[in-house]
């Protein structure tokens, strides 16, 4: 009997270190550290049993398990989608979705892969909303269209515990023939504006010239001074052409002298002697 007890005690002493090592390993495996930007979803025997916050947490081995979730803002790229607009113009549009996990419990229990689900739903919403817009609206109201898509996606993903923080449309690609047509239209519009601006300039210049002519005509000698100023400007030119401008006053003076000579040199008519 003593020999059997001695053998049992020896076996226990042999297994005690092993048991201690196993207990230490189980204790260490029960310690879980969750970082500040993560949350842990704890399950006990397969049932949801709470959320693990940042810091040191304990999970009972074998009986409990957990799953970590990143609650930072995530980015999902929506690949280019070929969409037919309201006015039957095919366009290719891509966008980016920004979202975050608002409720970790719902994000784990209500949806299998929330990232893939958000990408697919945003893609569907983008096609539906752009399909109800004309080409001009798609090109000029990108921010408004992105806000509409954001509202639709955020409303649908709310039961999944997600919060859509923003959707941005990156690029709108048009067919090549439509690009050429729009380029011609823009060029014609620029030419029209240039013609209108040039015509307005001509009208304004003509008004200013008319006012200047009236001012010079109202002041005696003003045109002569202007002529001398013009000659001074021409003297600094190195060209071989010499232009001499004759003021109108000089021409009028010659014209007046000519009329006086005609009056002086014209013979007077003699009266007939029979006429009284």
Rosetta constraint file for C-alpha pairs under 8 A:
AtomPair CA 1 CA 5 HARMONIC 6.31 0.50
AtomPair CA 2 CA 6 HARMONIC 6.06 0.50
AtomPair CA 3 CA 7 HARMONIC 6.20 0.50
AtomPair CA 4 CA 8 HARMONIC 6.22 0.50
AtomPair CA 5 CA 9 HARMONIC 6.07 0.50
AtomPair CA 6 CA 10 HARMONIC 6.09 0.50
AtomPair CA 7 CA 11 HARMONIC 6.21 0.50
AtomPair CA 8 CA 12 HARMONIC 6.21 0.50
AtomPair CA 9 CA 13 HARMONIC 6.15 0.50
AtomPair CA 10 CA 14 HARMONIC 6.18 0.50
AtomPair CA 11 CA 15 HARMONIC 6.29 0.50
AtomPair CA 12 CA 16 HARMONIC 5.94 0.50
AtomPair CA 13 CA 17 HARMONIC 7.59 0.50
AtomPair CA 14 CA 18 HARMONIC 7.67 0.50
AtomPair CA 15 CA 19 HARMONIC 6.09 0.50
AtomPair CA 16 CA 20 HARMONIC 6.12 0.50
AtomPair CA 17 CA 21 HARMONIC 6.11 0.50
AtomPair CA 18 CA 22 HARMONIC 6.18 0.50
AtomPair CA 19 CA 23 HARMONIC 6.14 0.50
AtomPair CA 20 CA 24 HARMONIC 6.15 0.50
AtomPair CA 21 CA 25 HARMONIC 6.18 0.50
AtomPair CA 22 CA 26 HARMONIC 6.16 0.50
AtomPair CA 23 CA 27 HARMONIC 6.05 0.50
AtomPair CA 24 CA 28 HARMONIC 6.15 0.50
AtomPair CA 25 CA 29 HARMONIC 6.09 0.50
AtomPair CA 26 CA 30 HARMONIC 6.19 0.50
AtomPair CA 26 CA 61 HARMONIC 6.70 0.50
AtomPair CA 27 CA 31 HARMONIC 6.86 0.50
AtomPair CA 29 CA 59 HARMONIC 7.98 0.50
AtomPair CA 29 CA 61 HARMONIC 7.00 0.50
AtomPair CA 30 CA 58 HARMONIC 5.18 0.50
AtomPair CA 30 CA 59 HARMONIC 4.70 0.50
AtomPair CA 30 CA 60 HARMONIC 5.52 0.50
AtomPair CA 30 CA 61 HARMONIC 5.86 0.50
AtomPair CA 31 CA 56 HARMONIC 6.95 0.50
AtomPair CA 31 CA 57 HARMONIC 5.88 0.50
AtomPair CA 31 CA 58 HARMONIC 4.74 0.50
AtomPair CA 31 CA 59 HARMONIC 6.45 0.50
AtomPair CA 32 CA 56 HARMONIC 6.00 0.50
AtomPair CA 32 CA 57 HARMONIC 4.99 0.50
AtomPair CA 32 CA 58 HARMONIC 5.76 0.50
AtomPair CA 32 CA 59 HARMONIC 6.93 0.50
AtomPair CA 33 CA 54 HARMONIC 7.22 0.50
AtomPair CA 33 CA 55 HARMONIC 5.51 0.50
AtomPair CA 33 CA 56 HARMONIC 4.77 0.50
AtomPair CA 33 CA 57 HARMONIC 5.98 0.50
AtomPair CA 34 CA 38 HARMONIC 6.15 0.50
AtomPair CA 34 CA 39 HARMONIC 6.61 0.50
AtomPair CA 34 CA 40 HARMONIC 6.91 0.50
AtomPair CA 34 CA 52 HARMONIC 7.46 0.50
AtomPair CA 34 CA 53 HARMONIC 6.69 0.50
AtomPair CA 34 CA 54 HARMONIC 4.63 0.50
AtomPair CA 34 CA 55 HARMONIC 5.22 0.50
AtomPair CA 34 CA 56 HARMONIC 6.66 0.50
AtomPair CA 34 CA 57 HARMONIC 7.40 0.50
AtomPair CA 34 CA 68 HARMONIC 7.83 0.50
AtomPair CA 35 CA 39 HARMONIC 7.69 0.50
AtomPair CA 35 CA 54 HARMONIC 5.07 0.50
AtomPair CA 35 CA 55 HARMONIC 6.28 0.50
AtomPair CA 36 CA 53 HARMONIC 7.95 0.50
AtomPair CA 36 CA 54 HARMONIC 4.96 0.50
AtomPair CA 36 CA 55 HARMONIC 7.39 0.50
AtomPair CA 37 CA 54 HARMONIC 7.65 0.50
AtomPair CA 37 CA 70 HARMONIC 6.12 0.50
AtomPair CA 37 CA 71 HARMONIC 5.83 0.50
AtomPair CA 37 CA 72 HARMONIC 6.26 0.50
AtomPair CA 38 CA 53 HARMONIC 7.68 0.50
AtomPair CA 38 CA 54 HARMONIC 6.73 0.50
AtomPair CA 38 CA 68 HARMONIC 6.49 0.50
AtomPair CA 38 CA 69 HARMONIC 5.45 0.50
AtomPair CA 38 CA 70 HARMONIC 4.63 0.50
AtomPair CA 38 CA 71 HARMONIC 5.71 0.50
AtomPair CA 38 CA 72 HARMONIC 7.93 0.50
AtomPair CA 39 CA 51 HARMONIC 6.81 0.50
AtomPair CA 39 CA 52 HARMONIC 5.84 0.50
AtomPair CA 39 CA 53 HARMONIC 5.53 0.50
AtomPair CA 39 CA 54 HARMONIC 6.60 0.50
AtomPair CA 39 CA 68 HARMONIC 5.67 0.50
AtomPair CA 39 CA 69 HARMONIC 5.27 0.50
AtomPair CA 39 CA 70 HARMONIC 6.68 0.50
AtomPair CA 39 CA 71 HARMONIC 7.13 0.50
AtomPair CA 39 CA 104 HARMONIC 7.10 0.50
AtomPair CA 40 CA 51 HARMONIC 5.51 0.50
AtomPair CA 40 CA 52 HARMONIC 4.46 0.50
AtomPair CA 40 CA 53 HARMONIC 6.57 0.50
AtomPair CA 40 CA 66 HARMONIC 6.17 0.50
AtomPair CA 40 CA 67 HARMONIC 5.42 0.50
AtomPair CA 40 CA 68 HARMONIC 4.42 0.50
AtomPair CA 40 CA 69 HARMONIC 6.24 0.50
AtomPair CA 41 CA 48 HARMONIC 7.46 0.50
AtomPair CA 41 CA 49 HARMONIC 7.82 0.50
AtomPair CA 41 CA 50 HARMONIC 6.21 0.50
AtomPair CA 41 CA 51 HARMONIC 4.77 0.50
AtomPair CA 41 CA 52 HARMONIC 6.08 0.50
AtomPair CA 41 CA 66 HARMONIC 5.23 0.50
AtomPair CA 41 CA 67 HARMONIC 5.13 0.50
AtomPair CA 41 CA 68 HARMONIC 6.38 0.50
AtomPair CA 41 CA 69 HARMONIC 7.79 0.50
AtomPair CA 41 CA 104 HARMONIC 7.27 0.50
AtomPair CA 41 CA 105 HARMONIC 6.85 0.50
AtomPair CA 41 CA 108 HARMONIC 7.88 0.50
AtomPair CA 42 CA 48 HARMONIC 6.09 0.50
AtomPair CA 42 CA 49 HARMONIC 5.53 0.50
AtomPair CA 42 CA 50 HARMONIC 5.43 0.50
AtomPair CA 42 CA 51 HARMONIC 5.97 0.50
AtomPair CA 42 CA 52 HARMONIC 6.74 0.50
AtomPair CA 42 CA 59 HARMONIC 7.93 0.50
AtomPair CA 42 CA 64 HARMONIC 7.08 0.50
AtomPair CA 42 CA 65 HARMONIC 5.89 0.50
AtomPair CA 42 CA 66 HARMONIC 4.27 0.50
AtomPair CA 42 CA 67 HARMONIC 6.70 0.50
AtomPair CA 43 CA 47 HARMONIC 5.04 0.50
AtomPair CA 43 CA 48 HARMONIC 4.50 0.50
AtomPair CA 43 CA 49 HARMONIC 5.27 0.50
AtomPair CA 43 CA 50 HARMONIC 7.40 0.50
AtomPair CA 43 CA 64 HARMONIC 5.54 0.50
AtomPair CA 43 CA 65 HARMONIC 5.23 0.50
AtomPair CA 43 CA 66 HARMONIC 5.77 0.50
AtomPair CA 44 CA 48 HARMONIC 6.45 0.50
AtomPair CA 44 CA 49 HARMONIC 6.04 0.50
AtomPair CA 44 CA 63 HARMONIC 5.92 0.50
AtomPair CA 44 CA 64 HARMONIC 4.42 0.50
AtomPair CA 44 CA 65 HARMONIC 6.61 0.50
AtomPair CA 45 CA 63 HARMONIC 5.50 0.50
AtomPair CA 45 CA 64 HARMONIC 6.00 0.50
AtomPair CA 46 CA 64 HARMONIC 7.59 0.50
AtomPair CA 46 CA 65 HARMONIC 7.88 0.50
AtomPair CA 51 CA 104 HARMONIC 7.89 0.50
AtomPair CA 51 CA 105 HARMONIC 7.47 0.50
AtomPair CA 52 CA 57 HARMONIC 6.81 0.50
AtomPair CA 53 CA 57 HARMONIC 7.92 0.50
AtomPair CA 59 CA 64 HARMONIC 5.80 0.50
AtomPair CA 59 CA 65 HARMONIC 6.64 0.50
AtomPair CA 59 CA 66 HARMONIC 7.74 0.50
AtomPair CA 60 CA 64 HARMONIC 5.19 0.50
AtomPair CA 60 CA 65 HARMONIC 7.70 0.50
AtomPair CA 61 CA 65 HARMONIC 7.52 0.50
AtomPair CA 69 CA 104 HARMONIC 6.90 0.50
AtomPair CA 70 CA 101 HARMONIC 7.51 0.50
AtomPair CA 71 CA 100 HARMONIC 5.93 0.50
AtomPair CA 71 CA 101 HARMONIC 5.01 0.50
AtomPair CA 71 CA 102 HARMONIC 7.27 0.50
AtomPair CA 71 CA 104 HARMONIC 7.93 0.50
AtomPair CA 72 CA 100 HARMONIC 5.88 0.50
AtomPair CA 72 CA 101 HARMONIC 7.27 0.50
AtomPair CA 73 CA 98 HARMONIC 6.46 0.50
AtomPair CA 73 CA 99 HARMONIC 5.40 0.50
AtomPair CA 73 CA 100 HARMONIC 4.48 0.50
AtomPair CA 73 CA 101 HARMONIC 7.65 0.50
AtomPair CA 74 CA 98 HARMONIC 5.69 0.50
AtomPair CA 74 CA 99 HARMONIC 5.46 0.50
AtomPair CA 74 CA 100 HARMONIC 6.01 0.50
AtomPair CA 75 CA 96 HARMONIC 6.85 0.50
AtomPair CA 75 CA 97 HARMONIC 5.74 0.50
AtomPair CA 75 CA 98 HARMONIC 4.83 0.50
AtomPair CA 75 CA 99 HARMONIC 6.78 0.50
AtomPair CA 76 CA 96 HARMONIC 5.81 0.50
AtomPair CA 76 CA 97 HARMONIC 5.10 0.50
AtomPair CA 76 CA 98 HARMONIC 6.56 0.50
AtomPair CA 76 CA 115 HARMONIC 7.42 0.50
AtomPair CA 76 CA 118 HARMONIC 7.97 0.50
AtomPair CA 76 CA 119 HARMONIC 6.29 0.50
AtomPair CA 77 CA 94 HARMONIC 7.88 0.50
AtomPair CA 77 CA 95 HARMONIC 6.32 0.50
AtomPair CA 77 CA 96 HARMONIC 4.66 0.50
AtomPair CA 77 CA 97 HARMONIC 6.39 0.50
AtomPair CA 77 CA 119 HARMONIC 7.34 0.50
AtomPair CA 78 CA 94 HARMONIC 5.64 0.50
AtomPair CA 78 CA 95 HARMONIC 5.18 0.50
AtomPair CA 78 CA 96 HARMONIC 5.77 0.50
AtomPair CA 78 CA 97 HARMONIC 7.41 0.50
AtomPair CA 78 CA 119 HARMONIC 6.39 0.50
AtomPair CA 78 CA 122 HARMONIC 7.53 0.50
AtomPair CA 78 CA 123 HARMONIC 6.27 0.50
AtomPair CA 79 CA 93 HARMONIC 7.96 0.50
AtomPair CA 79 CA 94 HARMONIC 5.34 0.50
AtomPair CA 79 CA 95 HARMONIC 7.15 0.50
AtomPair CA 80 CA 92 HARMONIC 5.73 0.50
AtomPair CA 80 CA 93 HARMONIC 5.03 0.50
AtomPair CA 80 CA 94 HARMONIC 4.23 0.50
AtomPair CA 80 CA 95 HARMONIC 7.67 0.50
AtomPair CA 81 CA 91 HARMONIC 7.97 0.50
AtomPair CA 81 CA 92 HARMONIC 5.20 0.50
AtomPair CA 81 CA 93 HARMONIC 5.28 0.50
AtomPair CA 81 CA 94 HARMONIC 6.25 0.50
AtomPair CA 81 CA 123 HARMONIC 7.82 0.50
AtomPair CA 81 CA 127 HARMONIC 7.33 0.50
AtomPair CA 82 CA 90 HARMONIC 6.57 0.50
AtomPair CA 82 CA 91 HARMONIC 5.55 0.50
AtomPair CA 82 CA 92 HARMONIC 4.30 0.50
AtomPair CA 82 CA 93 HARMONIC 6.60 0.50
AtomPair CA 83 CA 90 HARMONIC 5.65 0.50
AtomPair CA 83 CA 91 HARMONIC 5.42 0.50
AtomPair CA 83 CA 92 HARMONIC 6.16 0.50
AtomPair CA 83 CA 93 HARMONIC 7.44 0.50
AtomPair CA 83 CA 127 HARMONIC 6.04 0.50
AtomPair CA 83 CA 130 HARMONIC 7.11 0.50
AtomPair CA 83 CA 131 HARMONIC 6.39 0.50
AtomPair CA 84 CA 88 HARMONIC 5.60 0.50
AtomPair CA 84 CA 89 HARMONIC 5.52 0.50
AtomPair CA 84 CA 90 HARMONIC 4.48 0.50
AtomPair CA 84 CA 91 HARMONIC 6.38 0.50
AtomPair CA 84 CA 130 HARMONIC 7.86 0.50
AtomPair CA 84 CA 131 HARMONIC 5.71 0.50
AtomPair CA 85 CA 89 HARMONIC 5.31 0.50
AtomPair CA 85 CA 90 HARMONIC 6.33 0.50
AtomPair CA 85 CA 91 HARMONIC 7.29 0.50
AtomPair CA 85 CA 130 HARMONIC 6.17 0.50
AtomPair CA 85 CA 131 HARMONIC 4.54 0.50
AtomPair CA 85 CA 132 HARMONIC 6.39 0.50
AtomPair CA 85 CA 133 HARMONIC 5.79 0.50
AtomPair CA 85 CA 134 HARMONIC 5.52 0.50
AtomPair CA 85 CA 135 HARMONIC 6.23 0.50
AtomPair CA 86 CA 130 HARMONIC 7.89 0.50
AtomPair CA 86 CA 131 HARMONIC 5.58 0.50
AtomPair CA 86 CA 132 HARMONIC 5.15 0.50
AtomPair CA 86 CA 133 HARMONIC 5.17 0.50
AtomPair CA 86 CA 134 HARMONIC 4.83 0.50
AtomPair CA 86 CA 135 HARMONIC 7.44 0.50
AtomPair CA 87 CA 133 HARMONIC 7.85 0.50
AtomPair CA 87 CA 134 HARMONIC 5.42 0.50
AtomPair CA 87 CA 135 HARMONIC 6.84 0.50
AtomPair CA 89 CA 135 HARMONIC 6.83 0.50
AtomPair CA 90 CA 174 HARMONIC 7.19 0.50
AtomPair CA 90 CA 175 HARMONIC 7.30 0.50
AtomPair CA 91 CA 172 HARMONIC 6.67 0.50
AtomPair CA 91 CA 173 HARMONIC 5.74 0.50
AtomPair CA 91 CA 174 HARMONIC 5.18 0.50
AtomPair CA 91 CA 175 HARMONIC 7.06 0.50
AtomPair CA 92 CA 171 HARMONIC 8.00 0.50
AtomPair CA 92 CA 172 HARMONIC 5.78 0.50
AtomPair CA 92 CA 173 HARMONIC 4.95 0.50
AtomPair CA 92 CA 174 HARMONIC 6.70 0.50
AtomPair CA 93 CA 169 HARMONIC 7.40 0.50
AtomPair CA 93 CA 170 HARMONIC 7.60 0.50
AtomPair CA 93 CA 171 HARMONIC 5.79 0.50
AtomPair CA 93 CA 172 HARMONIC 4.74 0.50
AtomPair CA 93 CA 173 HARMONIC 6.36 0.50
AtomPair CA 94 CA 169 HARMONIC 6.12 0.50
AtomPair CA 94 CA 170 HARMONIC 5.85 0.50
AtomPair CA 94 CA 171 HARMONIC 5.83 0.50
AtomPair CA 94 CA 172 HARMONIC 7.11 0.50
AtomPair CA 95 CA 167 HARMONIC 6.94 0.50
AtomPair CA 95 CA 168 HARMONIC 5.50 0.50
AtomPair CA 95 CA 169 HARMONIC 4.20 0.50
AtomPair CA 95 CA 170 HARMONIC 5.13 0.50
AtomPair CA 95 CA 171 HARMONIC 7.31 0.50
AtomPair CA 96 CA 167 HARMONIC 5.65 0.50
AtomPair CA 96 CA 168 HARMONIC 5.32 0.50
AtomPair CA 96 CA 169 HARMONIC 6.51 0.50
AtomPair CA 96 CA 170 HARMONIC 7.13 0.50
AtomPair CA 97 CA 119 HARMONIC 7.65 0.50
AtomPair CA 97 CA 122 HARMONIC 7.59 0.50
AtomPair CA 97 CA 164 HARMONIC 7.45 0.50
AtomPair CA 97 CA 166 HARMONIC 6.12 0.50
AtomPair CA 97 CA 167 HARMONIC 4.59 0.50
AtomPair CA 97 CA 168 HARMONIC 6.74 0.50
AtomPair CA 98 CA 164 HARMONIC 5.99 0.50
AtomPair CA 98 CA 165 HARMONIC 5.52 0.50
AtomPair CA 98 CA 166 HARMONIC 5.15 0.50
AtomPair CA 98 CA 167 HARMONIC 6.15 0.50
AtomPair CA 99 CA 162 HARMONIC 6.86 0.50
AtomPair CA 99 CA 163 HARMONIC 5.50 0.50
AtomPair CA 99 CA 164 HARMONIC 4.14 0.50
AtomPair CA 99 CA 165 HARMONIC 5.20 0.50
AtomPair CA 99 CA 166 HARMONIC 7.01 0.50
AtomPair CA 100 CA 162 HARMONIC 5.81 0.50
AtomPair CA 100 CA 163 HARMONIC 5.36 0.50
AtomPair CA 100 CA 164 HARMONIC 6.53 0.50
AtomPair CA 100 CA 165 HARMONIC 7.33 0.50
AtomPair CA 101 CA 107 HARMONIC 6.96 0.50
AtomPair CA 101 CA 161 HARMONIC 6.14 0.50
AtomPair CA 101 CA 162 HARMONIC 4.66 0.50
AtomPair CA 101 CA 163 HARMONIC 6.30 0.50
AtomPair CA 102 CA 161 HARMONIC 5.28 0.50
AtomPair CA 102 CA 162 HARMONIC 5.08 0.50
AtomPair CA 102 CA 163 HARMONIC 5.86 0.50
AtomPair CA 103 CA 107 HARMONIC 6.29 0.50
AtomPair CA 103 CA 160 HARMONIC 7.85 0.50
AtomPair CA 103 CA 161 HARMONIC 4.38 0.50
AtomPair CA 103 CA 162 HARMONIC 6.67 0.50
AtomPair CA 104 CA 108 HARMONIC 6.26 0.50
AtomPair CA 104 CA 161 HARMONIC 6.54 0.50
AtomPair CA 105 CA 109 HARMONIC 6.06 0.50
AtomPair CA 105 CA 161 HARMONIC 7.40 0.50
AtomPair CA 106 CA 110 HARMONIC 5.17 0.50
AtomPair CA 106 CA 111 HARMONIC 7.40 0.50
AtomPair CA 106 CA 159 HARMONIC 7.08 0.50
AtomPair CA 106 CA 160 HARMONIC 5.28 0.50
AtomPair CA 106 CA 161 HARMONIC 4.89 0.50
AtomPair CA 107 CA 111 HARMONIC 5.91 0.50
AtomPair CA 107 CA 114 HARMONIC 6.79 0.50
AtomPair CA 107 CA 160 HARMONIC 5.15 0.50
AtomPair CA 107 CA 161 HARMONIC 5.10 0.50
AtomPair CA 107 CA 162 HARMONIC 6.97 0.50
AtomPair CA 108 CA 112 HARMONIC 6.81 0.50
AtomPair CA 110 CA 159 HARMONIC 7.62 0.50
AtomPair CA 110 CA 160 HARMONIC 5.76 0.50
AtomPair CA 111 CA 160 HARMONIC 6.21 0.50
AtomPair CA 113 CA 117 HARMONIC 6.25 0.50
AtomPair CA 114 CA 118 HARMONIC 6.01 0.50
AtomPair CA 114 CA 160 HARMONIC 7.49 0.50
AtomPair CA 115 CA 119 HARMONIC 6.34 0.50
AtomPair CA 116 CA 120 HARMONIC 6.22 0.50
AtomPair CA 117 CA 121 HARMONIC 6.10 0.50
AtomPair CA 118 CA 122 HARMONIC 5.94 0.50
AtomPair CA 118 CA 153 HARMONIC 7.66 0.50
AtomPair CA 118 CA 157 HARMONIC 7.27 0.50
AtomPair CA 119 CA 123 HARMONIC 6.14 0.50
AtomPair CA 120 CA 124 HARMONIC 6.35 0.50
AtomPair CA 121 CA 125 HARMONIC 6.14 0.50
AtomPair CA 121 CA 153 HARMONIC 6.77 0.50
AtomPair CA 122 CA 126 HARMONIC 6.01 0.50
AtomPair CA 122 CA 149 HARMONIC 7.27 0.50
AtomPair CA 122 CA 153 HARMONIC 6.00 0.50
AtomPair CA 123 CA 127 HARMONIC 6.42 0.50
AtomPair CA 124 CA 128 HARMONIC 6.27 0.50
AtomPair CA 125 CA 129 HARMONIC 6.08 0.50
AtomPair CA 125 CA 149 HARMONIC 6.03 0.50
AtomPair CA 125 CA 152 HARMONIC 7.03 0.50
AtomPair CA 125 CA 153 HARMONIC 7.06 0.50
AtomPair CA 126 CA 130 HARMONIC 6.03 0.50
AtomPair CA 126 CA 149 HARMONIC 6.17 0.50
AtomPair CA 127 CA 131 HARMONIC 5.90 0.50
AtomPair CA 128 CA 132 HARMONIC 6.77 0.50
AtomPair CA 129 CA 133 HARMONIC 6.86 0.50
AtomPair CA 129 CA 145 HARMONIC 7.43 0.50
AtomPair CA 129 CA 148 HARMONIC 7.71 0.50
AtomPair CA 129 CA 149 HARMONIC 7.03 0.50
AtomPair CA 130 CA 134 HARMONIC 7.89 0.50
AtomPair CA 130 CA 138 HARMONIC 7.02 0.50
AtomPair CA 130 CA 145 HARMONIC 7.54 0.50
AtomPair CA 133 CA 137 HARMONIC 6.06 0.50
AtomPair CA 133 CA 138 HARMONIC 6.44 0.50
AtomPair CA 134 CA 138 HARMONIC 6.34 0.50
AtomPair CA 135 CA 139 HARMONIC 6.26 0.50
AtomPair CA 136 CA 140 HARMONIC 6.02 0.50
AtomPair CA 137 CA 141 HARMONIC 5.27 0.50
AtomPair CA 137 CA 142 HARMONIC 7.67 0.50
AtomPair CA 138 CA 142 HARMONIC 5.93 0.50
AtomPair CA 138 CA 145 HARMONIC 7.42 0.50
AtomPair CA 139 CA 172 HARMONIC 7.42 0.50
AtomPair CA 141 CA 145 HARMONIC 6.30 0.50
AtomPair CA 142 CA 146 HARMONIC 6.05 0.50
AtomPair CA 142 CA 169 HARMONIC 6.68 0.50
AtomPair CA 143 CA 147 HARMONIC 6.17 0.50
AtomPair CA 143 CA 168 HARMONIC 7.49 0.50
AtomPair CA 143 CA 169 HARMONIC 7.74 0.50
AtomPair CA 144 CA 148 HARMONIC 6.34 0.50
AtomPair CA 145 CA 149 HARMONIC 6.31 0.50
AtomPair CA 146 CA 150 HARMONIC 6.10 0.50
AtomPair CA 146 CA 167 HARMONIC 5.68 0.50
AtomPair CA 146 CA 168 HARMONIC 5.87 0.50
AtomPair CA 146 CA 169 HARMONIC 6.35 0.50
AtomPair CA 147 CA 151 HARMONIC 6.24 0.50
AtomPair CA 147 CA 166 HARMONIC 7.78 0.50
AtomPair CA 147 CA 167 HARMONIC 7.06 0.50
AtomPair CA 148 CA 152 HARMONIC 6.42 0.50
AtomPair CA 149 CA 153 HARMONIC 6.14 0.50
AtomPair CA 149 CA 167 HARMONIC 7.27 0.50
AtomPair CA 150 CA 154 HARMONIC 5.86 0.50
AtomPair CA 150 CA 164 HARMONIC 6.83 0.50
AtomPair CA 150 CA 165 HARMONIC 7.93 0.50
AtomPair CA 150 CA 166 HARMONIC 6.24 0.50
AtomPair CA 150 CA 167 HARMONIC 5.73 0.50
AtomPair CA 151 CA 155 HARMONIC 6.10 0.50
AtomPair CA 152 CA 156 HARMONIC 6.36 0.50
AtomPair CA 153 CA 157 HARMONIC 6.08 0.50
AtomPair CA 153 CA 164 HARMONIC 7.20 0.50
AtomPair CA 154 CA 158 HARMONIC 6.02 0.50
AtomPair CA 154 CA 162 HARMONIC 7.65 0.50
AtomPair CA 154 CA 163 HARMONIC 6.19 0.50
AtomPair CA 154 CA 164 HARMONIC 5.16 0.50
AtomPair CA 157 CA 161 HARMONIC 6.91 0.50
AtomPair CA 157 CA 162 HARMONIC 5.72 0.50
AtomPair CA 157 CA 163 HARMONIC 7.21 0.50
AtomPair CA 157 CA 164 HARMONIC 7.91 0.50
AtomPair CA 158 CA 162 HARMONIC 5.45 0.50
AtomPair CA 158 CA 163 HARMONIC 6.54 0.50
AtomPair CA 174 CA 178 HARMONIC 6.59 0.50
AtomPair CA 174 CA 179 HARMONIC 6.46 0.50
AtomPair CA 175 CA 179 HARMONIC 6.33 0.50
AtomPair CA 176 CA 180 HARMONIC 6.38 0.50
AtomPair CA 177 CA 181 HARMONIC 6.30 0.50
AtomPair CA 178 CA 182 HARMONIC 6.11 0.50
AtomPair CA 179 CA 183 HARMONIC 6.08 0.50
AtomPair CA 180 CA 184 HARMONIC 6.26 0.50
AtomPair CA 181 CA 185 HARMONIC 6.23 0.50
AtomPair CA 182 CA 186 HARMONIC 6.08 0.50
AtomPair CA 183 CA 187 HARMONIC 6.10 0.50
AtomPair CA 184 CA 188 HARMONIC 6.12 0.50
AtomPair CA 185 CA 189 HARMONIC 6.15 0.50
AtomPair CA 186 CA 190 HARMONIC 6.19 0.50
AtomPair CA 187 CA 191 HARMONIC 6.24 0.50
AtomPair CA 188 CA 192 HARMONIC 6.14 0.50
AtomPair CA 189 CA 193 HARMONIC 6.25 0.50
AtomPair CA 190 CA 194 HARMONIC 6.10 0.50
AtomPair CA 191 CA 195 HARMONIC 6.14 0.50
AtomPair CA 192 CA 196 HARMONIC 6.21 0.50
AtomPair CA 193 CA 197 HARMONIC 6.07 0.50
AtomPair CA 194 CA 198 HARMONIC 6.06 0.50
AtomPair CA 195 CA 199 HARMONIC 6.13 0.50
AtomPair CA 196 CA 200 HARMONIC 6.20 0.50
AtomPair CA 197 CA 201 HARMONIC 6.14 0.50
AtomPair CA 198 CA 202 HARMONIC 6.25 0.50
AtomPair CA 199 CA 203 HARMONIC 6.27 0.50
AtomPair CA 200 CA 204 HARMONIC 6.16 0.50
AtomPair CA 201 CA 205 HARMONIC 5.97 0.50
AtomPair CA 202 CA 206 HARMONIC 6.02 0.50
AtomPair CA 203 CA 207 HARMONIC 6.26 0.50
AtomPair CA 204 CA 208 HARMONIC 6.29 0.50
AtomPair CA 205 CA 209 HARMONIC 6.10 0.50
AtomPair CA 206 CA 210 HARMONIC 6.08 0.50
AtomPair CA 207 CA 211 HARMONIC 6.26 0.50
AtomPair CA 208 CA 212 HARMONIC 6.12 0.50
AtomPair CA 209 CA 213 HARMONIC 6.06 0.50
AtomPair CA 210 CA 214 HARMONIC 6.25 0.50
AtomPair CA 211 CA 215 HARMONIC 6.23 0.50
AtomPair CA 212 CA 216 HARMONIC 6.16 0.50
AtomPair CA 213 CA 217 HARMONIC 6.02 0.50
AtomPair CA 214 CA 218 HARMONIC 6.10 0.50
AtomPair CA 215 CA 219 HARMONIC 6.53 0.50
AtomPair CA 216 CA 220 HARMONIC 7.57 0.50
AtomPair CA 216 CA 222 HARMONIC 5.34 0.50
AtomPair CA 216 CA 223 HARMONIC 5.74 0.50
AtomPair CA 217 CA 222 HARMONIC 7.47 0.50
AtomPair CA 217 CA 223 HARMONIC 7.33 0.50
AtomPair CA 221 CA 225 HARMONIC 6.38 0.50
AtomPair CA 222 CA 226 HARMONIC 6.20 0.50
AtomPair CA 223 CA 227 HARMONIC 6.15 0.50
AtomPair CA 223 CA 247 HARMONIC 6.88 0.50
AtomPair CA 224 CA 228 HARMONIC 6.29 0.50
AtomPair CA 224 CA 247 HARMONIC 6.06 0.50
AtomPair CA 224 CA 249 HARMONIC 7.88 0.50
AtomPair CA 225 CA 229 HARMONIC 6.20 0.50
AtomPair CA 226 CA 230 HARMONIC 6.23 0.50
AtomPair CA 227 CA 231 HARMONIC 6.28 0.50
AtomPair CA 227 CA 245 HARMONIC 6.78 0.50
AtomPair CA 227 CA 246 HARMONIC 7.90 0.50
AtomPair CA 227 CA 247 HARMONIC 6.90 0.50
AtomPair CA 228 CA 232 HARMONIC 6.22 0.50
AtomPair CA 229 CA 233 HARMONIC 6.36 0.50
AtomPair CA 230 CA 234 HARMONIC 6.27 0.50
AtomPair CA 231 CA 235 HARMONIC 6.19 0.50
AtomPair CA 231 CA 244 HARMONIC 7.52 0.50
AtomPair CA 231 CA 245 HARMONIC 7.91 0.50
AtomPair CA 232 CA 236 HARMONIC 7.09 0.50
AtomPair CA 233 CA 237 HARMONIC 7.30 0.50
AtomPair CA 234 CA 242 HARMONIC 7.93 0.50
AtomPair CA 234 CA 243 HARMONIC 7.88 0.50
AtomPair CA 246 CA 250 HARMONIC 6.92 0.50
AtomPair CA 246 CA 251 HARMONIC 7.46 0.50
AtomPair CA 247 CA 251 HARMONIC 6.85 0.50
AtomPair CA 248 CA 252 HARMONIC 6.09 0.50
AtomPair CA 249 CA 253 HARMONIC 6.09 0.50
AtomPair CA 250 CA 254 HARMONIC 6.34 0.50
AtomPair CA 251 CA 255 HARMONIC 6.14 0.50
AtomPair CA 252 CA 256 HARMONIC 6.11 0.50
AtomPair CA 253 CA 257 HARMONIC 6.27 0.50
AtomPair CA 254 CA 258 HARMONIC 6.16 0.50
AtomPair CA 255 CA 259 HARMONIC 6.38 0.50
AtomPair CA 256 CA 260 HARMONIC 6.35 0.50
AtomPair CA 257 CA 261 HARMONIC 6.32 0.50
AtomPair CA 258 CA 262 HARMONIC 6.36 0.50
AtomPair CA 259 CA 263 HARMONIC 6.34 0.50
AtomPair CA 260 CA 264 HARMONIC 6.23 0.50
AtomPair CA 261 CA 265 HARMONIC 5.95 0.50
AtomPair CA 262 CA 266 HARMONIC 5.91 0.50
AtomPair CA 271 CA 275 HARMONIC 6.90 0.50
